[in-house]
Amino acid sequence: MRKLAVIHYRFKEWLPALREAEPRLDIRGWHPREAADDAWLADAEGLFTWTLTPGLLERMPRLAWIQNSGAGLDHLMGQPIPAAIAITRADGQFGFWMARYTVGHLLTEAQQIGACSAAQAERRWASRLVPEELTGRLALVHGFGRIGRQIGRALRELGLEVHGFVRTPRADPDFPVHAGRDLGAWLGRARILVLCAPLTEATRGMVDAGLLAQGNPGLTLVNVGRGELVRVPDLLAALDLGQLGRAVLDVFPQEPLEAASPLWDHPKVVVTPHHAGPSTPRMIIPDILENLRRFAEGQTILNAVDRGVGY
C-alpha cells in the first residue's frame, strides 16, 4: 500500500476525504508545525500540501509526487524540488466561487447598493438612484484558463462584452482571446479588469504605472489571482489620479495584509481576506481523483505542471 502524506494546516479535514476518495492508500497527516512520524514519512512517495516546511523534502527521500492543495503554484516553484518529482495543481470549482465574487462586487457598484443602504438608513426614498447599464460594457479577464473562462461566462450573462488575455493567444469558440501584452490597448474603454493569471516572472508586477496610465475613471480592477501581480504603490497612485475608479483586492503580496497598509483606509479600495476561492475537499477532490487512483496503482501522474512557465 503506497503512502500519501498530508502536511496541511487543515489536515484533519482533508484526511477523511482523501481516505474515502482512495481507500487503497495509506494516508496520514500532520499540521505543518507539528512533529511528524519521520520513519513513516521516509517511505511516503506522495505528498498533499500547500507549503513545504523547512527540511521536509530531505525527510521524504522516496517522494515522487506533490499534489498542491490549490491552483497557485508560485510558492512551490521557487523551492529546490528535484525535477523527477511530479507537481500537480487543482483549481476545483474555483471558477464558480471567483465568478460569484467578481459579479457580486460589480453588481454592488452597478446597483448602487451602498447608496440604497444609506438612503434606507435615513428613511429616504431615493428614486434617482438608477442602476448602471452594463449591457455592452467591456470586461477584460487576464488569465483565461478554467477559472478565467468561468468568470468570463458569468460576466457575459450580465450583458458585458468579454475578452480574455493569455500568455499565448489561441483560437476560442466562445470568446476573443488576446496576448497579455496587448492588455493596455483595451483598458481605456474597459468597465472591469479581472486578474486571475498565475504568478510567473512574466506576470509579476504586470499591473504597474505604465499599464494603469492607460485606464479610465470608470474602471474597476478585481484581483483574485496573486497579490504580486499588482504593484501596490502604482495602484494607489492610479486611484488618486483617476486612472482607475475602484480596486477590489482579495490577494496581497503579504498575507495577512499588514495593519499599516494604506489599502485598508483608501476610499476606493475593497479589501477581502483571500476568500474568493476557498479550497475545500468537496471542491478539490474531483480534480485530483484520477491522480489519486493512478498513484495507488503505480501509474504515471497526469497533468504535471510545466516548471518552465510556472503552471
VENQUI-V30553 format. One record per backbone hydrogen bond with DSSP energy under -0.5 kcal/mol. CO is the residue of the C=O (numbers start at 1). NH is the residue of the N-H. Records with the same first field share a line. If there is no record, write none. Layout:
CO->NH  NH
This chain:
2->26
3->45  46
4->28
5->7  48
6->8  30
7->50
8->11
10->13  14
11->15
12->16
13->17
14->18
15->19
16->20
17->21
18->22
22->25
25->27
26->4  28
28->6
30->8
31->34
36->38
37->41
38->42
40->43  44
41->44
45->64  65
46->5
47->49  67
48->7
49->69
51->53
53->56
55->59
57->60
60->63
64->86
65->47
66->68  88
67->49
70->90
73->76  77
74->78
76->79
79->81
80->82
82->85
84->86
86->66
87->305
88->68
91->94
93->96  97
94->98
95->99
96->100
97->101
98->102
99->103
100->104
101->105
102->106
103->107
104->108
105->109
106->110
107->111
108->113  114
109->112
110->132
112->116
113->117
114->118
115->119
116->120
117->121
118->122
119->124
120->123
124->126
125->127
126->129
128->130
132->134
134->137
137->161
138->191  192
139->163
140->142  194
141->143  165
142->196
145->149
146->150
147->151
148->152
149->153
150->154
151->155
152->156
153->157
154->158
155->158  160
156->159
159->136
160->162
161->139
162->176
163->141
164->178
165->143
166->180
176->164
178->166
179->182
180->183
182->185
183->186  187
184->187  188
186->189
187->190
189->138
191->220
192->140
193->222
194->142  196
195->224  225
198->200
200->204
203->206
206->208
207->231
208->212
209->213
211->214
212->215
216->219  245
219->245  246
220->193
221->248
222->195  224
223->250  251
226->229
227->230
228->205
229->207
230->232
231->235
232->236
233->237
234->238
235->239
236->240
237->241
238->242  243  244
239->242
243->216
246->221
247->249  270
248->223  250
249->272
250->274
252->227
258->261
261->264
262->266
266->269
268->247
270->249
272->274
275->278
278->280
280->283  284
281->285
284->287  288
285->288  289
288->292
289->293
290->294
291->295
292->296
293->297
294->299
295->298
305->307
306->309  310  311
